[in-house]
Amino acid sequence: MINEPSVDALIRKLGTNEEPASRYELCVVVAKRTRQIIEQMQSTGVTELPGKQKEIVLACQEIMNGKVKSAHD
């Protein structure tokens, strides 16, 4: 279970004041980024992230750091 960053903090970071993100949108963005991280690891031969960190935790941290945004169609 991911406690930090919190779901509410991730939703606030992912959305904007004009168009807030939903929990569904957060789930989709985290899942897509997690799959990208796993694919990158497989293509480079990396078996573990530093500190035995999980891919989903890294994806959530990237959202909090502003490295990952949601693309609105």
Secondary structure as a PSIPRED ss2 file (coil, helix, strand):
# PSIPRED VFORMAT (PSIPRED V4.0)

   1 M C   1.000  0.000  0.000
   2 I C   1.000  0.000  0.000
   3 N C   1.000  0.000  0.000
   4 E C   1.000  0.000  0.000
   5 P C   1.000  0.000  0.000
   6 S C   1.000  0.000  0.000
   7 V H   0.000  1.000  0.000
   8 D H   0.000  1.000  0.000
   9 A H   0.000  1.000  0.000
  10 L H   0.000  1.000  0.000
  11 I H   0.000  1.000  0.000
  12 R H   0.000  1.000  0.000
  13 K H   0.000  1.000  0.000
  14 L H   0.000  1.000  0.000
  15 G C   1.000  0.000  0.000
  16 T C   1.000  0.000  0.000
  17 N C   1.000  0.000  0.000
  18 E C   1.000  0.000  0.000
  19 E C   1.000  0.000  0.000
  20 P C   1.000  0.000  0.000
  21 A C   1.000  0.000  0.000
  22 S C   1.000  0.000  0.000
  23 R H   0.000  1.000  0.000
  24 Y H   0.000  1.000  0.000
  25 E H   0.000  1.000  0.000
  26 L H   0.000  1.000  0.000
  27 C H   0.000  1.000  0.000
  28 V H   0.000  1.000  0.000
  29 V H   0.000  1.000  0.000
  30 V H   0.000  1.000  0.000
  31 A H   0.000  1.000  0.000
  32 K H   0.000  1.000  0.000
  33 R H   0.000  1.000  0.000
  34 T H   0.000  1.000  0.000
  35 R H   0.000  1.000  0.000
  36 Q H   0.000  1.000  0.000
  37 I H   0.000  1.000  0.000
  38 I H   0.000  1.000  0.000
  39 E H   0.000  1.000  0.000
  40 Q H   0.000  1.000  0.000
  41 M H   0.000  1.000  0.000
  42 Q H   0.000  1.000  0.000
  43 S H   0.000  1.000  0.000
  44 T H   0.000  1.000  0.000
  45 G C   1.000  0.000  0.000
  46 V C   1.000  0.000  0.000
  47 T C   1.000  0.000  0.000
  48 E C   1.000  0.000  0.000
  49 L C   1.000  0.000  0.000
  50 P H   0.000  1.000  0.000
  51 G H   0.000  1.000  0.000
  52 K H   0.000  1.000  0.000
  53 Q C   1.000  0.000  0.000
  54 K C   1.000  0.000  0.000
  55 E H   0.000  1.000  0.000
  56 I H   0.000  1.000  0.000
  57 V H   0.000  1.000  0.000
  58 L H   0.000  1.000  0.000
  59 A H   0.000  1.000  0.000
  60 C H   0.000  1.000  0.000
  61 Q H   0.000  1.000  0.000
  62 E H   0.000  1.000  0.000
  63 I H   0.000  1.000  0.000
  64 M H   0.000  1.000  0.000
  65 N C   1.000  0.000  0.000
  66 G C   1.000  0.000  0.000
  67 K C   1.000  0.000  0.000
  68 V C   1.000  0.000  0.000
  69 K C   1.000  0.000  0.000
  70 S C   1.000  0.000  0.000
  71 A C   1.000  0.000  0.000
  72 H C   1.000  0.000  0.000
  73 D C   1.000  0.000  0.000
